């Protein structure tokens, strides 16, 4: 499966399901090894993957029975969760990538227009909910 393909499958399956039950079982164990994608933090543009997910037309893909506003709200939360995870990954000590390089990548993530727009959107949403 390509990155995100499993999530798209779940999106389609959940949209068509009459009933869903969650269990506390993953069915697999993830093991980090040297040279794996999770260790080679500069090999892929993980920010772009988060942006692609944010921009993806989930409604068209899975015929969701949610309003566009609700979908955008969920997508904004998912994007920010990805951003928090990326910041954690890039700031975690790493013997192969210098501190300066990792901090520069974090700056790019924080200063990206999509990140700023999503923070703005969620801030306004929080203020209107209060």
C-alpha positions in Angstrom: 0.0 0.0 0.0 1.2 3.5 -0.7 1.2 6.1 2.0 -2.4 7.0 3.0 -4.0 4.2 0.9 -5.1 2.4 4.0 -6.8 5.5 5.4 -8.6 6.0 2.1 -9.9 2.5 2.2 -11.1 3.0 5.7 -12.8 6.3 4.7 -14.8 4.4 1.9 -15.6 1.5 4.1 -16.8 3.6 7.0 -18.9 5.8 4.7 -20.7 2.7 3.5 -21.0 0.8 6.8 -24.3 0.6 8.7 -22.5 -0.1 11.9 -18.9 0.2 13.1 -17.2 -1.5 16.1 -13.8 -0.5 17.3 -11.6 -3.1 19.1 -8.3 -2.6 20.9 -6.3 -4.7 18.5 -4.1 -3.4 15.7 -3.2 -6.7 14.0 0.4 -5.7 13.4 3.5 -4.5 15.2 5.5 -1.6 13.8 9.2 -2.0 14.2 11.7 0.8 13.5 14.9 -0.2 11.9 17.8 1.9 10.7 17.3 3.2 7.2 13.5 3.1 7.6 11.3 5.9 6.3 10.6 7.1 9.9 14.3 7.4 10.6 15.3 9.1 7.4 13.4 12.4 8.1 14.8 14.3 5.2 14.1 11.7 2.5 10.5 12.6 2.1 8.5 15.8 2.2 6.2 15.0 5.1 4.8 18.5 5.2 3.7 18.1 1.6 2.0 14.8 2.5 0.0 16.7 5.2 -0.9 19.4 2.8 -2.0 16.9 0.2 -4.3 15.3 2.8 -5.7 18.7 3.7 -6.4 19.5 0.1 -7.8 16.1 -0.8 -11.5 16.0 -1.8 -12.7 13.5 0.8 -16.4 14.2 0.0 -15.9 13.3 -3.7 -13.9 10.2 -2.9 -16.2 8.6 -0.3 -19.6 10.3 -0.7 -19.6 11.4 2.9 -22.8 12.4 4.6 -21.2 15.4 6.2 -21.4 19.1 5.5 -18.4 20.7 3.8 -18.0 22.8 7.0 -17.8 19.7 9.2 -15.4 18.0 6.7 -13.1 21.1 6.7 -13.2 21.2 10.5 -12.0 17.6 10.7 -9.4 18.1 8.0 -8.0 21.1 9.9 -7.7 19.1 13.1 -6.0 16.2 11.2 -3.6 18.7 9.6 -2.6 20.2 12.9 -2.2 16.8 14.4 0.2 16.0 11.5 2.1 19.3 12.1 2.5 18.5 15.9 3.8 15.1 15.0 6.2 16.5 12.4 7.6 19.0 14.9 8.1 16.3 17.4 9.9 14.1 14.8 12.1 16.9 13.6 13.1 18.1 17.0 13.8 14.7 18.4 17.6 14.1 18.6 18.9 12.5 15.4 22.5 11.5 14.8 22.3 11.8 11.0 20.7 15.3 10.8 22.1 18.4 12.4 20.1 20.4 15.0 20.3 23.5 12.7 18.9 21.6 9.8 16.0 20.1 11.9 15.2 23.5 13.4 15.1 25.1 9.9 12.7 22.4 8.7 10.5 23.1 11.8 10.5 26.8 10.9 9.4 26.1 7.4 6.6 24.0 8.7 5.4 26.6 11.2 5.7 29.5 8.7 4.0 27.6 5.8 0.9 29.5 4.6 -1.3 26.3 5.1 -0.2 26.0 8.7 -0.8 29.7 9.4 -4.3 29.5 7.7 -5.2 26.4 9.6 -4.2 27.8 13.0 -6.2 30.9 12.1 -9.2 28.8 11.2 -9.1 26.7 14.3 -8.5 29.8 16.5 -11.7 31.4 15.1 -13.6 28.2 15.5 -12.6 28.0 19.2 -13.7 31.6 19.7 -17.1 31.1 18.2 -17.6 27.9 20.2 -16.9 29.7 23.5 
